[in-house]
Structure formats: structure tokens, C-alpha cells
Amino acid sequence: MIRIAGFFRYLKRNPRLAVGLSFVLILVLFSGLGSLLVPGERAYPLATTPNQRPSLQYPFGTDSQGRDLLAAVIKGTYLTSRIGFTAGAIGLGIGIMLGFLSAYYGGLLDTIIRWVVDVLLTVPGLLVLVVIASTIRKGMNVNSMALVVSILAWMWPTRTIRSQVLTLRERAFVRVAKLSGMSDLEIIFKELMPNLLPFLGAGFVGSVTSGIFASLGLEALGLGPMREPTLGMTIYWVMYYGAFIRGMWWWILAPILVIVILFVALFLVSSGLDELANPRVRRAV
């Protein structure tokens, strides 16, 4: 209870983190409670009357495929977040492993990892993802989309984590741990990683944001799971059916609004965690 009270006291001193977590909670409630109140099958084609304006029966209207856009956005929020979180977790996990190995052990291993990361960072990421997604387009689903996005999601975490570990490796507490007989793995997991938890949290949120952004880009090009009502595929169908030209403003309004709230929430959470991770700007609880 004391830790929880301390956490809420800190949120008062870190309004960006508080507002960001509030937005995340709103989206979780919207997706979670919405899935209980609105049947999920209404998010798929031929479930309702097509091209209906927002009304009491269809609060967000329907699209030209006969999907209830309220159900589509509810399910799409969950699916898009799932893609981002899966890709972010994979990317950060690989980044943590390579970053720690590179910075802590150094030598030839550090040179190889650093060289590979530096080379790959010069390659246009979206172009690579477009090529990969195009080859498996017919078999694309939510899980494969997350895996495709995660292919290049580990490079920036590897570089940033390596730089942080390099600074911590020379600290006095690490030297004391070595003199006390702790093994390298014990030092990494018991000494280094706990000190980097706020930074890793901010890095995870950044990786999730990048994963969602990449998935939206691929899906807007028609390279996503065609049947699934993700937010990116909803935007793709908006362009495919010319919703703007036909005056169907409600079709684009719903997914864009959720995307804006999602990115603002992730930005605020990342910014708040970055403040927590930076000792020079950290505010006391």
C-alpha cells in the first residue's frame, strides 16, 4: 500500500506520465468493455447495412463492406495494440540481449554487433518491411504482421541500451560486485538491469510506438491482414473505396481519432518514463 501511495504521489509530480496512463486506461476500457457490449462479428464484412451514417443504431456509422465501424474500431484498437506490443516486446528483448552482450563483454563481439547495427540502420526500414510483407501477403495475419514489424525493431534498442550499459559498467558498484565474487550474469541481472528498468520501460514504449507506426504504414499500403479490422486496414479500405470523394467522413474519423489518442498516450507515457529514468530531471516522490 505504501508503494502504491508513493506511486500516485509521484504521478502528481509527473503530469505527462499521469495523463498518458489515463489515456491508455481509456483505450483499454474502450476496447475491453466495448468487446463485451458490441458483438465482435459486427466488425467483419456483410454484418450490417452498408454506407449508413452515424445514428443511434450505428453510433460510428457503417462502411461500404457492411461493417459496423464501432465494432471495427473496438476490435481494431485491440488488434493494432497487440501488433505493437508483440513487435515491441520482441524488438526490446533482442535489443536487451545484444546491447548487454556488446557493452559488457566488449572486444570482438562488441565490434561485430556494433557494425551490424550501424549498417542496418542505414537501410530504409519501411522499404525492407514492404518487400518482406509483399512476399507473404496472402498468408498475412495479425501474428505474422507483428513478426514482420519486429524484424527491424531491435536495432535502436540495441544501440541505446549499449550506450547506457557502457556508462554503468565503469561505475563503482559494478567494480565492488566483481571484487565480491559475483559472476557476470549476476552482475547483469542483479546490478545493471535494475538500474536500467525506468530506461527499459521508456524504451519498450518507444518500441511499441514504432511497431504500431510501421504496421499502420504497411496496412495502409494493403500489405496487412486483409480480413482483420485493424486500424490500418480500416484506413486502407477508406482509400480503396474512395470514402473522401463519396463524402463518408465518419468512415475515416473513427480510426484516426483512436490512432491520435493512442500515439499521444504512448508519447506522454514515454516522456514521463524518460523523466523518471533521467536522474538530472527526475522529480522526487
C-alpha positions as CSV (number, residue, x, y, z in Angstrom):
1,M,0.0,0.0,0.0
2,I,2.9,2.4,0.8
3,R,4.4,1.8,-2.7
4,I,1.1,2.4,-4.4
5,A,0.5,5.6,-2.4
6,G,4.1,6.7,-3.3
7,F,3.4,5.9,-7.0
8,F,0.3,8.1,-7.0
9,R,2.2,10.9,-5.3
10,Y,4.8,10.7,-8.0
11,L,2.1,10.9,-10.7
12,K,1.2,14.3,-9.2
13,R,4.7,15.4,-9.8
14,N,4.9,13.9,-13.3
15,P,1.7,15.0,-15.1
16,R,2.8,13.7,-18.5
17,L,3.0,10.2,-17.2
18,A,-0.3,10.6,-15.4
19,V,-2.1,11.9,-18.4
20,G,-0.5,9.3,-20.7
21,L,-1.5,6.4,-18.4
22,S,-5.0,7.9,-18.2
23,F,-5.3,7.8,-22.0
24,V,-4.0,4.2,-22.0
25,L,-6.6,3.3,-19.4
26,I,-9.4,4.9,-21.5
27,L,-8.3,2.9,-24.6
28,V,-8.2,-0.3,-22.5
29,L,-11.7,0.3,-21.2
30,F,-12.9,1.2,-24.6
31,S,-11.6,-1.9,-26.2
32,G,-12.3,-4.2,-23.2
33,L,-15.7,-3.1,-22.2
34,G,-16.7,-2.4,-25.9
35,S,-15.9,-6.0,-26.8
36,L,-18.4,-7.1,-24.2
37,L,-21.1,-4.7,-25.3
38,V,-20.7,-4.9,-29.1
39,P,-20.7,-8.3,-30.8
40,G,-17.3,-8.9,-32.4
41,E,-18.8,-10.4,-35.6
42,R,-20.2,-6.9,-36.5
43,A,-16.6,-5.8,-37.2
44,Y,-16.5,-8.1,-40.3
45,P,-18.0,-7.6,-43.8
46,L,-21.7,-8.2,-44.6
47,A,-22.6,-7.9,-40.9
48,T,-24.8,-4.8,-41.2
49,T,-26.3,-2.5,-43.8
50,P,-23.6,-0.7,-45.8
51,N,-23.0,3.1,-46.0
52,Q,-25.1,4.1,-43.0
53,R,-24.4,7.5,-41.4
54,P,-23.8,7.6,-37.6
55,S,-27.1,7.1,-35.8
56,L,-28.4,5.6,-32.5
57,Q,-28.3,2.1,-34.1
58,Y,-24.8,2.7,-35.6
59,P,-23.0,5.3,-33.4
60,F,-19.9,5.4,-35.7
61,G,-21.8,4.5,-38.9
62,T,-21.1,1.6,-41.3
63,D,-18.7,1.3,-44.2
64,S,-19.2,0.0,-47.8
65,Q,-18.4,-3.5,-46.8
66,G,-21.3,-3.6,-44.3
67,R,-19.1,-3.4,-41.1
68,D,-20.3,-1.6,-38.0
69,L,-17.5,0.9,-37.5
70,L,-18.0,1.0,-33.8
71,A,-17.3,-2.7,-33.6
72,A,-14.5,-2.4,-36.1
73,V,-12.7,0.3,-34.1
74,I,-13.1,-1.5,-30.8
75,K,-11.6,-4.7,-32.3
76,G,-9.1,-2.7,-34.3
77,T,-7.8,-0.9,-31.2
78,Y,-7.1,-4.3,-29.6
79,L,-5.5,-5.9,-32.7
80,T,-3.3,-2.9,-33.6
81,S,-2.2,-2.6,-30.0
82,R,-1.4,-6.3,-30.0
83,I,0.7,-6.0,-33.0
84,G,2.6,-3.1,-31.5
85,F,3.1,-4.7,-28.1
86,T,4.3,-8.0,-29.7
87,A,6.7,-6.3,-32.0
88,G,7.9,-4.0,-29.2
89,A,8.5,-6.9,-26.8
90,I,10.4,-8.9,-29.4
91,G,12.5,-5.9,-30.5
92,L,13.3,-4.8,-27.0
93,G,14.1,-8.4,-25.9
94,I,16.6,-8.8,-28.7
95,G,17.9,-5.3,-28.1
96,I,18.5,-6.0,-24.4
97,M,20.4,-9.2,-25.1
98,L,22.6,-7.7,-27.8
99,G,23.1,-4.4,-26.0
100,F,24.2,-6.1,-22.8
101,L,26.5,-8.6,-24.6
102,S,28.1,-5.9,-26.7
103,A,28.7,-3.3,-23.9
104,Y,29.5,-5.6,-21.0
105,Y,31.9,-8.0,-22.7
106,G,33.3,-5.7,-25.4
107,G,36.1,-6.8,-27.7
108,L,35.4,-8.6,-31.0
109,L,31.7,-9.3,-30.0
110,D,31.1,-5.6,-29.4
111,T,32.7,-4.7,-32.8
112,I,30.6,-7.2,-34.7
113,I,27.3,-6.2,-33.1
114,R,28.0,-2.5,-33.4
115,W,29.0,-2.9,-37.1
116,V,25.8,-4.9,-37.9
117,V,23.6,-2.4,-36.1
118,D,25.3,0.6,-37.8
119,V,25.0,-1.0,-41.2
120,L,21.3,-1.9,-40.8
121,L,20.4,1.5,-39.5
122,T,21.4,3.0,-42.9
123,V,18.9,0.8,-44.7
124,P,15.4,2.3,-45.3
125,G,13.4,0.2,-42.8
126,L,9.9,0.7,-44.3
127,L,11.2,-0.4,-47.7
128,V,12.6,-3.6,-46.3
129,L,9.3,-4.3,-44.5
130,V,7.3,-3.7,-47.6
131,V,9.4,-6.2,-49.5
132,I,9.1,-8.8,-46.8
133,A,5.3,-8.2,-46.3
134,S,4.8,-8.4,-50.1
135,T,6.2,-11.9,-50.2
136,I,3.9,-13.3,-47.5
137,R,0.9,-11.1,-48.3
138,K,-1.6,-14.0,-48.9
139,G,-0.8,-15.6,-45.6
140,M,-0.7,-12.4,-43.6
141,N,-2.5,-12.4,-40.2
142,V,-2.1,-10.4,-37.0
143,N,0.7,-12.6,-35.6
144,S,2.7,-12.6,-38.8
145,M,2.3,-8.9,-39.1
146,A,3.7,-8.5,-35.6
147,L,6.7,-10.7,-36.6
148,V,7.3,-8.8,-39.8
149,V,7.3,-5.5,-37.9
150,S,9.7,-6.9,-35.3
151,I,12.3,-7.9,-37.8
152,L,13.9,-4.4,-37.6
153,A,12.6,-3.4,-34.2
154,W,15.7,-4.4,-32.3
155,M,18.3,-2.0,-33.8
156,W,17.6,1.2,-32.0
157,P,17.1,-0.6,-28.6
158,T,20.4,-2.3,-29.1
159,R,22.3,0.9,-29.7
160,T,20.7,2.9,-26.9
161,I,20.9,0.0,-24.3
162,R,24.6,-0.5,-25.3
163,S,25.4,3.2,-24.6
164,Q,23.7,3.0,-21.2
165,V,25.4,-0.2,-20.2
166,L,28.8,1.3,-21.2
167,T,28.3,4.1,-18.7
168,L,27.2,1.8,-15.9
169,R,29.9,-0.7,-16.5
170,E,32.5,1.6,-15.1
171,R,30.6,2.6,-12.0
172,A,31.9,1.9,-8.5
173,F,29.1,-0.5,-7.6
174,V,29.9,-2.8,-10.6
175,R,33.6,-2.9,-9.5
176,V,32.6,-3.8,-6.0
177,A,30.3,-6.5,-7.3
178,K,33.2,-8.0,-9.3
179,L,35.5,-7.9,-6.2
180,S,32.9,-9.6,-4.1
181,G,33.0,-12.6,-6.5
182,M,29.7,-12.1,-8.3
183,S,29.6,-13.7,-11.8
184,D,29.0,-11.7,-15.0
185,L,25.4,-12.9,-15.2
186,E,24.7,-12.0,-11.6
187,I,26.1,-8.5,-12.2
188,I,24.0,-8.1,-15.3
189,F,20.7,-9.2,-13.7
190,K,21.2,-8.0,-10.1
191,E,23.2,-4.8,-10.5
192,L,22.9,-3.4,-14.1
193,M,19.4,-4.3,-15.1
194,P,17.6,-3.0,-12.0
195,N,19.3,0.4,-12.6
196,L,18.0,0.5,-16.2
197,L,14.4,-0.5,-15.5
198,P,12.9,3.0,-16.0
199,F,15.0,3.4,-19.1
200,L,14.0,0.0,-20.4
201,G,10.3,0.9,-19.7
202,A,10.7,4.1,-21.8
203,G,12.4,2.0,-24.5
204,F,9.6,-0.5,-24.6
205,V,7.0,2.2,-25.0
206,G,9.1,3.7,-27.8
207,S,9.4,0.2,-29.5
208,V,5.6,-0.3,-29.2
209,T,5.1,3.1,-30.8
210,S,7.4,2.3,-33.7
211,G,5.8,-1.1,-34.1
212,I,2.3,0.4,-34.4
213,F,3.5,3.1,-36.8
214,A,5.2,0.5,-39.0
215,S,2.1,-1.7,-39.0
216,L,-0.1,1.2,-39.9
217,G,2.2,2.1,-42.8
218,L,2.2,-1.4,-44.2
219,E,-1.6,-1.9,-43.8
220,A,-2.3,1.5,-45.4
221,L,-0.5,0.1,-48.5
222,G,-2.7,-3.0,-48.4
223,L,0.0,-5.3,-47.1
224,G,-1.7,-6.2,-43.8
225,P,-4.2,-8.9,-42.8
226,M,-6.9,-8.1,-45.3
227,R,-9.9,-9.6,-43.4
228,E,-9.0,-8.3,-39.9
229,P,-10.4,-4.9,-38.9
230,T,-7.1,-3.4,-37.7
231,L,-6.9,0.4,-37.6
232,G,-4.5,0.4,-40.6
233,M,-6.7,-1.9,-42.7
234,T,-9.7,0.3,-42.0
235,I,-7.7,3.3,-43.4
236,Y,-6.8,1.1,-46.4
237,W,-10.4,0.4,-47.1
238,V,-11.2,4.1,-46.8
239,M,-8.8,4.8,-49.6
240,Y,-9.8,1.8,-51.6
241,Y,-13.5,2.7,-51.7
242,G,-12.9,6.5,-52.1
243,A,-14.7,7.4,-48.9
244,F,-13.4,11.0,-49.1
245,I,-14.8,11.6,-52.6
246,R,-18.1,10.0,-51.6
247,G,-18.5,12.2,-48.5
248,M,-18.3,9.3,-46.0
249,W,-16.4,11.4,-43.4
250,W,-17.4,9.1,-40.5
251,W,-15.5,6.2,-42.0
252,I,-12.1,7.9,-41.5
253,L,-13.0,9.9,-38.4
254,A,-13.3,7.0,-36.0
255,P,-9.9,5.2,-36.7
256,I,-8.0,8.5,-37.0
257,L,-9.3,9.6,-33.6
258,V,-8.3,6.4,-31.9
259,I,-4.9,6.5,-33.6
260,V,-4.3,10.1,-32.4
261,I,-5.3,9.2,-28.8
262,L,-3.1,6.1,-28.9
263,F,0.0,7.9,-30.2
264,V,-0.5,10.8,-27.7
265,A,-0.9,8.4,-24.9
266,L,2.3,6.5,-25.8
267,F,4.3,9.7,-26.3
268,L,3.2,11.0,-22.9
269,V,4.0,7.7,-21.2
270,S,7.4,7.5,-22.9
271,S,8.2,11.1,-22.0
272,G,7.1,10.5,-18.3
273,L,9.2,7.4,-18.1
274,D,12.2,9.2,-19.6
275,E,11.9,11.8,-16.9
276,L,11.9,9.0,-14.3
277,A,14.9,7.4,-15.9
278,N,17.0,10.6,-16.2
279,P,18.5,11.5,-12.8
280,R,19.1,15.1,-13.8
281,V,15.4,15.8,-14.3
282,R,13.9,13.2,-12.1
283,R,11.4,14.6,-9.6
284,A,11.4,13.2,-6.1
285,V,8.4,11.1,-4.9
